[in-house]
Amino acid sequence: MGNHTASLAVGAVMIVGGLVLFFAFRDVETPIVGLRQAGVVIAALGAIEVAVTGWSRLGSRRRQHGR
């Protein structure tokens, strides 16, 4: 598994995990509300990871093809 593939996989897992935290604790009104906020942050960081990896992957393809 290449570096880009691993980064995409990690980003996808972060997005799914963050969304699970967000929706699993949707109706809980205790200090666990912080877990919902953590879920949003984790999902956002996962989305950033996927976007940056995609951008890097695109850039590396351009360099390989001499563009």
PyMOL commands that place a pseudoatom at each C-alpha (Angstrom):
pseudoatom trace, name=CA, resn=MET, resi=1, chain=A, elem=C, hetatm=0, pos=[0.000, 0.000, 0.000]
pseudoatom trace, name=CA, resn=GLY, resi=2, chain=A, elem=C, hetatm=0, pos=[1.479, 3.307, -1.053]
pseudoatom trace, name=CA, resn=ASN, resi=3, chain=A, elem=C, hetatm=0, pos=[1.690, 6.432, 1.050]
pseudoatom trace, name=CA, resn=HIS, resi=4, chain=A, elem=C, hetatm=0, pos=[-1.171, 8.119, -0.770]
pseudoatom trace, name=CA, resn=THR, resi=5, chain=A, elem=C, hetatm=0, pos=[-3.421, 5.082, -0.479]
pseudoatom trace, name=CA, resn=ALA, resi=6, chain=A, elem=C, hetatm=0, pos=[-2.715, 4.781, 3.233]
pseudoatom trace, name=CA, resn=SER, resi=7, chain=A, elem=C, hetatm=0, pos=[-3.424, 8.479, 3.776]
pseudoatom trace, name=CA, resn=LEU, resi=8, chain=A, elem=C, hetatm=0, pos=[-6.704, 8.218, 1.888]
pseudoatom trace, name=CA, resn=ALA, resi=9, chain=A, elem=C, hetatm=0, pos=[-7.685, 5.203, 3.977]
pseudoatom trace, name=CA, resn=VAL, resi=10, chain=A, elem=C, hetatm=0, pos=[-6.825, 7.004, 7.231]
pseudoatom trace, name=CA, resn=GLY, resi=11, chain=A, elem=C, hetatm=0, pos=[-8.822, 10.056, 6.127]
pseudoatom trace, name=CA, resn=ALA, resi=12, chain=A, elem=C, hetatm=0, pos=[-11.828, 7.914, 5.237]
pseudoatom trace, name=CA, resn=VAL, resi=13, chain=A, elem=C, hetatm=0, pos=[-11.688, 6.121, 8.595]
pseudoatom trace, name=CA, resn=MET, resi=14, chain=A, elem=C, hetatm=0, pos=[-11.493, 9.478, 10.386]
pseudoatom trace, name=CA, resn=ILE, resi=15, chain=A, elem=C, hetatm=0, pos=[-14.534, 10.772, 8.504]
pseudoatom trace, name=CA, resn=VAL, resi=16, chain=A, elem=C, hetatm=0, pos=[-16.580, 7.652, 9.252]
pseudoatom trace, name=CA, resn=GLY, resi=17, chain=A, elem=C, hetatm=0, pos=[-15.459, 7.548, 12.894]
pseudoatom trace, name=CA, resn=GLY, resi=18, chain=A, elem=C, hetatm=0, pos=[-16.235, 11.211, 13.397]
pseudoatom trace, name=CA, resn=LEU, resi=19, chain=A, elem=C, hetatm=0, pos=[-19.690, 10.869, 11.881]
pseudoatom trace, name=CA, resn=VAL, resi=20, chain=A, elem=C, hetatm=0, pos=[-20.384, 7.810, 14.032]
pseudoatom trace, name=CA, resn=LEU, resi=21, chain=A, elem=C, hetatm=0, pos=[-19.440, 9.764, 17.161]
pseudoatom trace, name=CA, resn=PHE, resi=22, chain=A, elem=C, hetatm=0, pos=[-21.582, 12.691, 16.071]
pseudoatom trace, name=CA, resn=PHE, resi=23, chain=A, elem=C, hetatm=0, pos=[-24.707, 10.690, 15.295]
pseudoatom trace, name=CA, resn=ALA, resi=24, chain=A, elem=C, hetatm=0, pos=[-24.343, 8.035, 18.019]
pseudoatom trace, name=CA, resn=PHE, resi=25, chain=A, elem=C, hetatm=0, pos=[-24.407, 10.680, 20.763]
pseudoatom trace, name=CA, resn=ARG, resi=26, chain=A, elem=C, hetatm=0, pos=[-27.046, 12.878, 19.118]
pseudoatom trace, name=CA, resn=ASP, resi=27, chain=A, elem=C, hetatm=0, pos=[-29.724, 12.437, 21.798]
pseudoatom trace, name=CA, resn=VAL, resi=28, chain=A, elem=C, hetatm=0, pos=[-27.434, 12.255, 24.834]
pseudoatom trace, name=CA, resn=GLU, resi=29, chain=A, elem=C, hetatm=0, pos=[-27.618, 15.285, 27.137]
pseudoatom trace, name=CA, resn=THR, resi=30, chain=A, elem=C, hetatm=0, pos=[-24.676, 14.729, 29.457]
pseudoatom trace, name=CA, resn=PRO, resi=31, chain=A, elem=C, hetatm=0, pos=[-21.031, 15.730, 29.427]
pseudoatom trace, name=CA, resn=ILE, resi=32, chain=A, elem=C, hetatm=0, pos=[-20.799, 13.272, 26.539]
pseudoatom trace, name=CA, resn=VAL, resi=33, chain=A, elem=C, hetatm=0, pos=[-21.956, 16.142, 24.315]
pseudoatom trace, name=CA, resn=GLY, resi=34, chain=A, elem=C, hetatm=0, pos=[-18.218, 16.814, 24.005]
pseudoatom trace, name=CA, resn=LEU, resi=35, chain=A, elem=C, hetatm=0, pos=[-17.973, 13.545, 22.098]
pseudoatom trace, name=CA, resn=ARG, resi=36, chain=A, elem=C, hetatm=0, pos=[-20.300, 14.979, 19.449]
pseudoatom trace, name=CA, resn=GLN, resi=37, chain=A, elem=C, hetatm=0, pos=[-18.027, 17.997, 19.111]
pseudoatom trace, name=CA, resn=ALA, resi=38, chain=A, elem=C, hetatm=0, pos=[-14.997, 15.709, 18.941]
pseudoatom trace, name=CA, resn=GLY, resi=39, chain=A, elem=C, hetatm=0, pos=[-16.779, 13.750, 16.209]
pseudoatom trace, name=CA, resn=VAL, resi=40, chain=A, elem=C, hetatm=0, pos=[-17.236, 16.888, 14.130]
pseudoatom trace, name=CA, resn=VAL, resi=41, chain=A, elem=C, hetatm=0, pos=[-13.578, 17.817, 14.581]
pseudoatom trace, name=CA, resn=ILE, resi=42, chain=A, elem=C, hetatm=0, pos=[-12.377, 14.307, 13.697]
pseudoatom trace, name=CA, resn=ALA, resi=43, chain=A, elem=C, hetatm=0, pos=[-14.593, 14.201, 10.597]
pseudoatom trace, name=CA, resn=ALA, resi=44, chain=A, elem=C, hetatm=0, pos=[-13.356, 17.639, 9.510]
pseudoatom trace, name=CA, resn=LEU, resi=45, chain=A, elem=C, hetatm=0, pos=[-9.731, 16.620, 9.967]
pseudoatom trace, name=CA, resn=GLY, resi=46, chain=A, elem=C, hetatm=0, pos=[-10.416, 13.457, 7.979]
pseudoatom trace, name=CA, resn=ALA, resi=47, chain=A, elem=C, hetatm=0, pos=[-11.919, 15.507, 5.156]
pseudoatom trace, name=CA, resn=ILE, resi=48, chain=A, elem=C, hetatm=0, pos=[-8.867, 17.776, 5.176]
pseudoatom trace, name=CA, resn=GLU, resi=49, chain=A, elem=C, hetatm=0, pos=[-6.613, 14.699, 5.102]
pseudoatom trace, name=CA, resn=VAL, resi=50, chain=A, elem=C, hetatm=0, pos=[-8.444, 13.313, 2.068]
pseudoatom trace, name=CA, resn=ALA, resi=51, chain=A, elem=C, hetatm=0, pos=[-8.368, 16.682, 0.280]
pseudoatom trace, name=CA, resn=VAL, resi=52, chain=A, elem=C, hetatm=0, pos=[-4.662, 17.283, 0.918]
pseudoatom trace, name=CA, resn=THR, resi=53, chain=A, elem=C, hetatm=0, pos=[-3.783, 13.736, -0.097]
pseudoatom trace, name=CA, resn=GLY, resi=54, chain=A, elem=C, hetatm=0, pos=[-5.783, 14.100, -3.299]
pseudoatom trace, name=CA, resn=TRP, resi=55, chain=A, elem=C, hetatm=0, pos=[-4.029, 17.373, -4.052]
pseudoatom trace, name=CA, resn=SER, resi=56, chain=A, elem=C, hetatm=0, pos=[-0.637, 15.782, -3.361]
pseudoatom trace, name=CA, resn=ARG, resi=57, chain=A, elem=C, hetatm=0, pos=[-1.491, 12.772, -5.499]
pseudoatom trace, name=CA, resn=LEU, resi=58, chain=A, elem=C, hetatm=0, pos=[-2.523, 15.029, -8.364]
pseudoatom trace, name=CA, resn=GLY, resi=59, chain=A, elem=C, hetatm=0, pos=[0.700, 17.026, -8.021]
pseudoatom trace, name=CA, resn=SER, resi=60, chain=A, elem=C, hetatm=0, pos=[2.859, 13.914, -8.020]
pseudoatom trace, name=CA, resn=ARG, resi=61, chain=A, elem=C, hetatm=0, pos=[1.203, 12.662, -11.200]
pseudoatom trace, name=CA, resn=ARG, resi=62, chain=A, elem=C, hetatm=0, pos=[1.911, 15.962, -12.924]
pseudoatom trace, name=CA, resn=ARG, resi=63, chain=A, elem=C, hetatm=0, pos=[5.581, 15.800, -11.917]
pseudoatom trace, name=CA, resn=GLN, resi=64, chain=A, elem=C, hetatm=0, pos=[5.892, 12.236, -13.208]
pseudoatom trace, name=CA, resn=HIS, resi=65, chain=A, elem=C, hetatm=0, pos=[4.469, 13.179, -16.581]
pseudoatom trace, name=CA, resn=GLY, resi=66, chain=A, elem=C, hetatm=0, pos=[6.691, 16.231, -16.929]
pseudoatom trace, name=CA, resn=ARG, resi=67, chain=A, elem=C, hetatm=0, pos=[3.989, 18.872, -16.730]
for i in range(1, 67): cmd.bond("trace and resi %d" % i, "trace and resi %d" % (i + 1))
show_as sticks, trace
zoom trace
